[in-house]
Amino acid sequence: EFLIERLSYFDEIAQSNTLFFVTNIQNPIYLTFNNLLLQRVVDNNLSNAIKYSFKDSPIFVKLLEDDNGVIFEVKTHSKQIENIDKIYDDFYRENNARGGFGLGLRIVKDICDKNSVIIEINSNKEETKFTYRFKKNENTAT
């Protein structure tokens, strides 16, 4: 429900940028996590997906649960991230023309580090995928 609400919030923005969401959301999934911090993680990923996706392309959003935890994934057709190891640095942006301050992913990484969320980034010339693995059965609600 939380992710569907956030997708609904960003849907008009995506459409105005000639983008659209394609979702694979397992239901129901329950996660113990601070709502405001979770919203920052989700919103930053959705807004970055809108900001950096190629025109007229889908933004794939996946949420599922397996034996190891809850997986949240955002995949876009976009330019390759050249410096994956730097994207969490304060004020770092690969494309200065896109706006923003370069702090969003730094904040997301801090939230994930403090709450034992594992981040994986895969990027090539065709797509970029951010995957977040939230552990189950742990109190990750800072």
N, C-alpha and C positions, 0 to 999 in steps of 0.2 A: 504494500500500500504506500509506503514511504517513497519508494523509487518511482512508482507510477505517478504520484503527486508531483514529484520534481520534474519528471519527463513532461507532464502536462504543462507545468510552469514554463519550460523551455521550448515547447512545441511551436508556438507562434514565432519565436525568435529564429528557430531553425528554419521554418517555412519561409520567413522573410529573407533568409539567406539562401534560398533554393536548396535546402537540405531537408532530410527526413529521417526519423528514427525507425529502426528495425529492431524489435525487442524479442528477447527470449528470456522470460521471467518465470521462474519456477514459483509456484504459489502453494501453500503459504511458506514463508521463511521467517523465522524469528531470530533476532539478533539483539543482544544486550549491548547498547552503545549510546553514548551521549548524543542526543538528537541534533544539537547545534554543530557538534564536531562532525557528525556523519553528513549533515547537510553541506558543510564546507568541502568535504571530500567529493561528494556526488556533484555538487554545483560547479566546483572547479573543473572537474572532468568533463561535464556536459558543456560548459561554456568554452573550454579549450577546444573541444571537438567541433563546436560550431565555428569558432574563430579560425581553426587551421584546416578544416576539411576542404577538399576540392569542391568547386561549385557543382550542383546537381548530383551530389553523391549521398549515399546512405551513411548514417551513423549507427553502428551496431552496438546495442546495449544488452548485456547478458547478466543475469543474476541467478545463481543456482547454489545448491547445497550438496556437498558430498561428505564422505566420512571424515575428512580433515577440516572442514569448515565451510564458510560461506564465501563464494567467489563473485566479485563484482568486476565486470570487464567492459571497457569502452574501446571500440575499434573504429578507425576512420581511414578513408582514402585520403592521404595527405602526403606532404613532403616528408622525406626521411629525417628523423632527428639525428643530426650529425654528432652532437656531444651529449650523449645520454648521461654521462657521469657529471655533467655541469648543470643540467636542467634544474637541479634543486638548489643551486647557488642563489643567494640573494641577488636580485636585480638582473639575473641572467635571462636573456631572451634570444632565441635563434633568429627571430625576424622582428626587427624594431618597428617595422611598418604596421604591425598588427595591434599596437596599443597595449595598455596594461603596464604594470610596474615590474613584472618579473618576480613577484612574491608568492603567487598562488600555489605553485608546486612546492615551494619551500614550506609553506604553512601546512600543506597536505602531508608532506614527508614528516614534519614534526608531529602531527597528529598520529600518523601511522606508527612512527617509532615509539611514541609514548603508550600506544595501545596494542603493541605486538601484532600489527597488521603488516603482512608481507607484500611488498610492491614488486611487480615485474613489468618491465617495459621492453617491448619488441618493436623495432622500427626498421623498415626497408623502403625501397623506392616506391612501393605500391601501397603500403598501409602502415599504420602505427596502432599499437595495442597497449593499453594500460590495464593491468590486471591487479586486483587487490584481493588478498586472501585474509579473511577475518577468521580467527580461531574460534571454535566452538567450545562450550563448557568452561570458559574462562571469564572472569570478570574484567571486561575491557572498557568499563564505563568510567573514564576519568572525568 
